[in-house]
Amino acid sequence: SPGVAASSVAAAAAMALEGGGLLGELRRQLAGLPQRPGPAAQELLPRLHDAETARVLEAADARTRNGFFGDLRLALFKLPDGSQKELLERFPDLRAEVVRLVESMTQEISRWLDEERAVARRGGSAAPLFPKVKALFQAVLTPAFLTTFKHLGGSEKRGKEGFLLKLALCLRSIADLAPREVGGEVLVGHASQLRRQFFHVEGYGELMADWLQNRIRQCNDEFVTRAGAALQANPQPILARLRRTFRPGRWLSLADPQVEDDLFALFLDDAFPRHVLTHDAVAKVLQRISSYGGATCEFQVFGSLARLPPVAGSVNVRTSQPQDAVEAALLQILQRMPPFPALRRLRPGHFLFGRMEVEFLLRGSSLLAKVVSSHHMDGRAAEELSAEDFFLKRGSEEYPNVNAAAIQASLQSPAGAPTTGIEAIGAPDPIGHAVALLLGGATGPGSFGATAALQPPLSMATLIPGLGLSGMGLMPLRGPAPLRYEPYPGAAGMASGMLPMPGFGHQPMGMPASPAGLVPHGGKFGLDDDEI
C-alpha cells in the first residue's frame, strides 16, 4: 500500500543517516570502485539510475543527500565519461556539488594569495607558505578534481574563469618565489603539471602568461571605467571615504589592504576578482579623483605609493634657501616625492643624487633632468626627462627601500616626513645621511660608488629619535573568511598548520594518495575550452 511504501522509504532514509540502508550501501560501493572505469562501475550504474534510489534520495534530509552526492562527485572519475554526464543531468544536486567544489578551491587559492601578499608586505620569507600551496596543488591534480572541473558547463563560465585566474596568479607567484627558497623544487614540478593541464592548448602550446596578462588588462580597464562612471555620478562620498584613509602627508602603499577595501567598496563588487588591480590602474583612478577634489584631494603618486598633500607649513623642509630659479622649481617637485637624502650641489644646476650626477635645467616653465654621469649609463647618451619622471624612474633604482622608508616615516610623523632638501657639497646633512642608510642607497658627498653599510642593521630610530622600523608589522587581512566547503568532517583532525582540502578532508576511501598516472586525458580543460 502507499502507506507501507512511504514507511519503507522513510526507514531507508533513516538507516542512511547511520551509514546503512540503500544510500549507505551505494556509498560503500562507490568508495570501493577501482581507480579506472571497468566492469564494477558498469554493474553499479543501473542502481544509481534506479527509481528506488531516486525515491530514497527525495525522502532523505539535506545532510544525507549532501553526503551521498559528495561521495558520488568524488567517484565520478571512476565511471565512464558518458555515464558521468548522464548522472549530472539526472541529479541537479550532483551538479551543485561540482560547482561548490570548484568555488571552494578558488577560495582556498585566493586565501593563499592573501597570505603571500601579507608576507611580501612585511618582507618575510614565503617558505612557510609552501606546505599549504603544495597541498592545494596536489588536490587540484587529483583525478576527482580534474574530472569535476571538466564538467563545468557554459552556465558556470564565471566559475571556470575565476578558478583559472586565481590558479594562474598563484602559479606566477610560485615561479618567482620557489626557485629562491629551500624546498621549492617540488612546487616547481607541480606547477609545471598544472600549467600543462589547464593552460596548454593543442597546436599553440602553453598560453598562461599571455592569457593572464590579457585578463588582468581587461579587469583593470573595467575598474577604471567603473571608477570614472561612479565619480561622474556622485564624487562626494568617494572623496569623503578616501580622505579618511589617505591622511594628509601620509604615504600609503597602493597594495595596502585598506586601500583595496576602499576601492572595492566604492567602485567594484564581490564578483570582481581580487589580486588583479595594478598600481598603474589604481594611480590612474586616484589622479582622476584628484580632478574632483581640488587642492586638498590632489593625490601625489610615486610608483606604488600615494598620499594626499601635507597641510601647508606642517612639514620640515631640510634645505638652505634656493640659489636660483632651477632650485626653486626643483624644491617644489621634491615636496611631492618621498624623502631622499639631500641633493648635493656641485655647481649651479648640477647635483649629486645617489651615485649619479644630474643636471636640472628650466625650459620655459618645465624643469628637465639630464644624467651627466652614472653607473647606469654604460656609455649610452643621457636621456632628457621631466624632473618628475626622473625621480619616478631613478628614485627607486638609487634607493631601493624608498617605499618602505616613506611608509615608516609617515607612521612616525603623521603630518608628513621631512621633504628632500638641497645642500652644498661637503655640508653636513645628518638627517639625509640617516635617510640614505635606511634607504640602502649611496652616501658620502664625494663618492659615486659608496653605498650604505647595513650591518649591523640600522633603523631610523637609531639616527632620528622616534623614527624606526619596529612598527612595520603585518597588516591584518580584512573581511570575514568565506565558509569552507568540507563534506568530510574528518578534515578537522589534520596536522596543525596544514590546509584542509575543500571537499576532500582525509583521503577518502578508494582515493589514490597521488595523482601520478591517474590524470584523466581527453575532454576540455582550462584554456582549451570554447567557453573561456
C-alpha positions in Angstrom: 0.0 0.0 0.0 1.1 3.7 -0.4 1.5 4.0 3.4 3.7 1.0 3.7 5.8 2.1 0.7 6.2 5.6 2.3 7.2 4.0 5.6 9.8 1.8 3.8 11.4 4.8 2.0 11.4 6.8 5.3 13.0 3.8 7.1 15.7 3.5 4.3 16.4 7.2 4.7 16.8 6.9 8.5 19.2 4.0 8.0 21.2 6.1 5.6 21.9 8.6 8.4 23.6 5.8 10.3 25.6 4.6 7.3 23.1 1.8 6.5 20.3 1.3 4.0 20.4 1.7 0.3 22.4 5.0 0.3 25.0 3.7 2.7 25.5 0.6 0.6 25.9 2.7 -2.6 28.4 5.0 -0.9 30.5 2.0 0.2 30.4 0.6 -3.4 31.4 4.0 -4.8 34.4 4.2 -2.5 35.4 0.6 -3.4 35.4 1.1 -7.1 38.7 0.7 -9.0 40.5 3.8 -9.9 39.6 3.4 -13.6 36.2 2.6 -15.2 35.6 -1.1 -15.5 33.1 -3.9 -15.0 32.4 -3.0 -11.4 31.4 0.6 -12.4 29.1 -0.8 -15.1 27.4 -3.1 -12.6 26.8 -0.2 -10.2 25.4 2.3 -12.8 21.9 0.7 -13.0 21.5 1.0 -9.2 22.4 4.7 -9.4 19.8 5.3 -12.0 17.2 3.1 -10.2 13.8 4.7 -9.3 14.1 3.4 -5.7 17.4 5.3 -5.3 15.6 8.5 -6.5 12.8 7.9 -4.0 15.2 7.4 -1.1 17.1 10.5 -2.0 14.0 12.5 -2.2 12.9 11.4 1.3 16.4 11.9 2.8 17.3 15.0 4.7 19.8 17.6 3.4 22.8 16.2 5.3 22.2 12.7 4.0 21.8 13.9 0.4 24.9 16.1 0.6 26.9 13.2 1.9 25.8 10.9 -0.8 26.3 13.4 -3.7 29.7 14.3 -2.2 30.8 10.7 -2.4 29.3 10.4 -5.9 31.2 13.5 -7.1 34.4 12.1 -5.7 33.9 8.9 -7.5 32.9 10.4 -10.9 36.3 9.7 -12.4 35.8 6.0 -11.7 32.8 5.9 -14.1 32.7 6.1 -17.9 32.6 9.6 -19.4 29.1 9.2 -20.9 27.7 7.9 -17.6 29.3 10.9 -15.7 27.3 13.3 -18.0 24.1 11.3 -17.6 24.3 11.4 -13.8 25.0 15.1 -13.8 21.9 15.7 -15.9 19.8 13.4 -13.8 20.7 14.8 -10.4 20.8 18.6 -10.0 22.3 18.1 -6.5 25.3 16.5 -8.1 25.9 19.4 -10.4 25.6 21.7 -7.4 28.3 19.7 -5.7 30.6 20.1 -8.7 30.1 23.9 -8.7 30.7 24.2 -5.0 33.9 22.2 -5.1 35.4 24.5 -7.8 34.2 27.6 -5.9 35.7 26.3 -2.7 39.1 25.5 -4.3 39.1 29.0 -5.9 38.5 30.5 -2.4 41.4 28.4 -0.9 43.8 29.6 -3.6 42.6 33.2 -3.1 43.3 32.9 0.7 46.8 31.7 -0.1 47.4 34.7 -2.3 46.2 36.9 0.6 48.7 35.3 2.9 51.5 35.5 0.3 50.8 39.2 -0.2 50.8 39.9 3.6 54.2 38.1 3.9 55.6 40.2 1.0 54.4 43.4 2.7 56.4 42.7 5.8 59.5 41.5 3.8 59.3 37.9 5.1 60.1 34.6 3.6 57.4 32.8 1.7 58.8 29.3 2.5 56.4 28.7 5.5 53.5 29.1 3.0 54.8 26.3 0.7 53.2 23.4 2.5 49.8 24.9 2.1 50.2 25.6 -1.6 51.7 22.2 -2.1 48.6 20.6 -0.6 46.4 22.8 -2.8 48.3 21.8 -6.0 48.1 18.2 -5.1 44.4 18.5 -4.5 43.8 20.2 -7.9 45.8 17.5 -9.6 43.7 14.6 -8.2 41.6 12.8 -10.8 38.5 13.7 -8.7 39.0 17.4 -9.0 40.1 17.3 -12.7 37.0 15.4 -13.6 34.9 17.8 -11.6 36.3 20.8 -13.3 35.8 19.2 -16.7 32.0 19.0 -16.1 31.5 22.7 -15.5 29.2 23.9 -18.3 28.6 27.1 -20.1 26.3 28.4 -17.3 29.3 28.1 -15.0 31.7 30.2 -17.2 32.3 32.7 -14.4 33.3 30.0 -12.0 35.7 28.5 -14.5 37.3 31.8 -15.3 37.6 32.7 -11.6 39.4 29.4 -10.8 41.7 29.8 -13.8 42.6 33.4 -12.9 43.4 32.5 -9.2 45.4 29.5 -10.3 47.4 31.5 -12.8 48.2 34.2 -10.3 49.3 31.5 -7.8 51.5 29.8 -10.4 53.0 33.1 -11.4 53.9 33.8 -7.7 55.4 30.3 -7.3 57.5 30.8 -10.4 59.0 33.8 -8.8 59.3 32.6 -5.2 60.0 28.9 -5.3 63.5 29.0 -7.0 64.7 31.3 -4.3 63.6 29.2 -1.3 64.7 25.9 0.0 62.2 23.1 -0.8 60.8 24.9 -3.8 61.8 22.2 -6.3 58.7 20.1 -5.6 56.4 23.1 -6.1 58.0 23.9 -9.4 57.2 20.3 -10.6 53.6 20.6 -9.5 53.3 24.0 -11.1 54.6 22.6 -14.4 51.9 19.9 -14.3 49.2 22.4 -13.6 50.3 24.7 -16.5 50.2 21.7 -18.9 46.8 20.6 -17.6 44.9 23.9 -17.6 46.8 26.3 -19.8 48.1 24.2 -22.7 46.2 24.5 -26.0 46.9 21.9 -28.7 48.7 23.5 -31.6 49.5 26.6 -29.7 51.4 25.4 -26.6 51.3 26.9 -23.2 49.4 30.2 -23.1 49.2 31.0 -19.4 51.3 34.2 -19.4 49.6 35.7 -22.4 46.1 34.8 -21.1 46.8 36.1 -17.6 48.2 39.4 -18.9 45.2 39.9 -21.1 42.8 39.0 -18.3 44.4 41.4 -15.9 44.4 44.1 -18.5 40.6 43.6 -19.1 39.9 43.7 -15.3 41.9 46.9 -14.9 40.2 48.6 -17.8 36.9 47.6 -16.3 38.0 49.0 -12.9 39.0 52.4 -14.4 35.7 52.6 -16.4 33.6 51.8 -13.3 35.5 54.3 -11.2 35.0 57.0 -13.9 31.3 56.3 -14.0 30.9 56.4 -10.2 32.9 59.7 -10.0 30.7 61.3 -12.6 27.6 60.2 -10.8 28.4 61.3 -7.3 32.0 62.1 -6.3 31.4 63.4 -2.8 31.1 60.0 -0.9 34.2 58.8 -2.8 36.2 61.8 -1.7 35.0 61.6 1.9 36.0 57.9 2.2 39.4 58.3 0.6 40.2 61.3 2.8 39.6 59.1 5.8 42.1 56.5 4.5 44.7 58.9 3.0 45.6 61.3 5.8 47.4 64.5 4.6 51.1 63.9 4.2 50.9 60.1 5.0 52.3 57.8 2.3 50.4 54.6 1.8 51.1 51.6 -0.4 48.6 51.1 -3.2 48.6 47.4 -2.1 47.5 48.3 1.4 44.5 46.2 2.5 42.5 49.3 3.5 43.1 51.0 0.1 41.9 47.8 -1.7 38.9 47.6 0.6 38.0 51.2 -0.2 38.3 50.7 -4.0 36.1 47.6 -3.9 33.5 49.3 -1.7 33.4 52.4 -3.9 33.7 51.0 -7.4 33.6 47.2 -7.5 31.6 44.2 -6.1 32.1 40.7 -4.8 32.0 39.3 -8.4 35.1 41.3 -9.4 38.3 39.3 -8.8 40.8 40.4 -6.2 44.6 40.3 -6.6 44.4 41.7 -10.2 44.4 45.5 -9.7 47.7 47.0 -10.9 49.4 50.0 -9.4 49.2 51.8 -12.7 45.4 51.4 -12.8 45.0 52.5 -9.1 47.2 55.5 -9.7 45.1 56.4 -12.8 41.9 56.3 -10.7 43.5 58.4 -7.9 44.6 61.0 -10.4 41.1 61.1 -11.9 39.7 61.5 -8.4 42.1 64.5 -7.9 40.3 66.4 -10.6 37.1 66.3 -8.5 38.6 67.1 -5.1 40.6 70.3 -5.5 43.9 71.1 -3.9 43.1 69.2 -0.7 42.4 66.0 -2.6 45.2 66.1 -5.2 46.9 62.8 -4.9 50.7 62.6 -5.1 51.7 59.3 -6.6 55.2 57.8 -6.5 55.3 54.3 -8.1 53.4 52.1 -5.8 52.9 54.8 -3.1 50.3 57.6 -2.9 49.3 60.3 -0.4 47.3 63.5 -0.1 49.4 66.6 0.2 50.6 67.6 3.7 48.9 70.5 5.4 50.7 73.8 4.5 53.5 74.5 6.9 53.3 71.1 8.7 56.4 69.5 7.1 60.0 70.4 7.8 62.0 71.1 4.6 65.6 70.2 5.1 67.4 72.7 2.8 69.1 76.0 2.5 67.4 78.8 0.6 67.2 78.1 -3.2 70.0 79.8 -5.0 68.2 80.3 -8.4 65.0 79.5 -10.3 66.1 76.0 -11.0 66.5 75.1 -7.4 63.2 76.8 -6.5 61.4 74.6 -9.1 63.3 71.5 -8.0 62.2 72.0 -4.4 58.6 72.3 -5.5 58.9 68.9 -7.2 60.7 67.3 -4.2 57.8 68.3 -1.9 55.6 65.8 -3.9 58.2 63.0 -3.5 59.0 60.6 -0.7 62.1 61.6 1.4 65.5 61.1 -0.2 68.9 62.1 1.2 69.6 65.8 0.3 70.7 66.5 -3.2 74.3 67.8 -3.2 75.0 70.9 -5.2 78.2 70.6 -7.3 77.7 73.9 -9.1 74.6 75.8 -10.3 72.2 73.4 -11.9 74.4 70.3 -11.2 73.7 67.9 -8.3 74.6 64.5 -6.9 71.6 62.2 -6.5 72.8 58.9 -5.1 75.6 57.7 -7.4 74.8 59.9 -10.3 75.4 63.5 -11.3 72.3 65.2 -12.7 71.8 68.5 -14.5 68.5 70.2 -14.0 67.5 73.0 -16.3 64.4 75.1 -17.0 63.0 75.1 -20.4 60.1 77.6 -20.3 58.1 76.6 -17.3 59.2 72.9 -17.4 62.0 71.6 -15.3 64.0 68.9 -17.1 66.7 66.5 -15.8 69.6 65.1 -17.6 72.0 62.5 -16.1 75.6 63.6 -16.7 77.4 60.6 -15.2 76.1 57.4 -13.7 76.9 53.7 -13.2 73.7 53.1 -15.2 74.8 54.8 -18.4 77.2 52.1 -19.8 78.4 54.6 -22.4 74.9 55.5 -23.6 73.9 59.0 -24.3 71.9 60.5 -21.4 68.2 60.9 -22.0 66.4 64.1 -21.1 63.3 63.6 -18.8 61.0 65.9 -17.0 62.3 66.3 -13.4 59.3 64.5 -12.0 59.7 61.5 -14.3 63.4 61.4 -13.4 62.7 60.9 -9.7 59.9 58.4 -10.5 62.3 56.4 -12.7 65.6 56.8 -10.9 64.5 57.2 -7.3 63.8 53.5 -6.7 66.9 52.5 -8.6 69.2 54.6 -6.4 67.3 53.9 -3.2 65.6 50.5 -3.4 64.0 50.8 0.1 62.4 54.2 -0.5 58.8 52.9 -0.4 59.2 51.1 2.9 61.1 54.1 4.4 58.4 56.6 3.3 55.6 54.5 4.8 57.5 54.1 8.1 58.3 57.8 8.2 54.7 58.5 7.7 53.7 56.3 10.6 56.2 58.1 12.9 55.5 61.6 11.5 51.7 61.6 10.7 51.9 65.2 9.3 54.4 64.1 6.7 58.1 63.1 6.6 60.7 65.8 6.1 61.0 66.6 2.4 64.2 66.3 0.5 66.4 69.3 0.5 69.4 70.7 -1.3 72.8 71.2 0.4 76.2 72.3 -0.8 78.7 69.6 -1.5 80.6 68.8 1.8 77.9 70.4 4.0 76.8 68.2 6.9 73.4 66.6 6.5 72.9 64.1 9.4 69.2 63.6 8.6 69.9 63.0 5.0 72.7 60.6 5.9 70.2 58.7 8.2 67.7 58.5 5.3 70.4 57.2 3.0 71.4 54.4 5.4 67.8 53.3 5.8 67.1 53.5 2.0 70.1 51.4 1.2 71.5 53.9 -1.4 74.6 55.9 -1.9 76.1 58.1 0.8 79.1 60.3 1.0 79.4 63.5 -0.8 82.4 62.6 -2.9 81.8 59.0 -4.0 79.5 57.6 -6.7 80.1 54.1 -5.6 79.9 54.3 -1.9 76.8 52.5 -0.6 75.3 52.5 2.9 76.7 49.9 5.2 73.7 48.0 6.6 75.5 45.8 9.1 74.8 45.9 11.9 71.2 46.7 10.8 70.4 50.4 11.3 67.0 51.9 11.8 65.8 55.5 11.7 65.2 55.1 15.4 68.9 54.8 15.9 69.6 58.0 14.0 66.4 60.1 14.4 64.5 59.7 17.6 61.0 58.4 17.2 61.5 57.1 13.7 62.0 53.3 13.4 61.1 50.2 11.6 59.6 48.4 14.6 56.1 49.5 13.7 56.2 47.8 10.3 54.1 44.8 11.4 51.9 42.6 9.4 48.7 44.4 8.4 45.6 42.3 9.2 43.5 41.0 6.4 40.0 42.5 6.4 36.7 40.9 5.9 35.2 37.6 7.0 36.7 34.5 5.6 34.3 32.6 3.3 32.8 29.4 4.7 34.9 26.4 3.7 33.1 23.5 2.0 34.2 20.4 3.8 31.8 17.5 3.3 34.3 15.3 5.3 34.3 16.4 8.9 37.4 14.4 9.5 39.4 17.2 7.9 39.4 18.9 11.3 41.8 16.3 12.5 44.6 17.2 10.1 48.0 18.1 11.4 48.3 21.7 12.7 49.3 24.1 10.0 48.1 22.0 7.1 45.3 23.3 5.0 42.2 21.2 4.8 41.3 20.5 1.2 37.9 21.6 0.3 35.7 18.6 -0.3 38.5 16.2 0.5 39.3 16.2 4.2 41.2 13.0 5.0 41.9 10.9 2.0 38.5 9.2 1.3 38.2 5.5 0.8 39.2 4.5 -2.7 41.0 7.8 -3.5 44.6 7.5 -4.6 47.3 9.2 -2.5 48.9 10.6 -5.6 47.6 11.6 -9.0 50.5 10.1 -10.7 49.3 8.2 -13.8 45.7 8.9 -13.0 45.2 12.3 -14.5 42.3 11.9 -16.9 43.0 12.5 -20.6 40.7 13.8 -23.3 38.0 16.3 -22.8 38.5 20.0 -22.5 40.3 21.7 -19.6 41.3 25.2 -18.8 42.1 27.4 -21.7 41.3 24.6 -24.1 37.7 25.3 -23.6 35.4 27.1 -26.0 33.7 28.9 -23.1 36.9 30.7 -21.9 
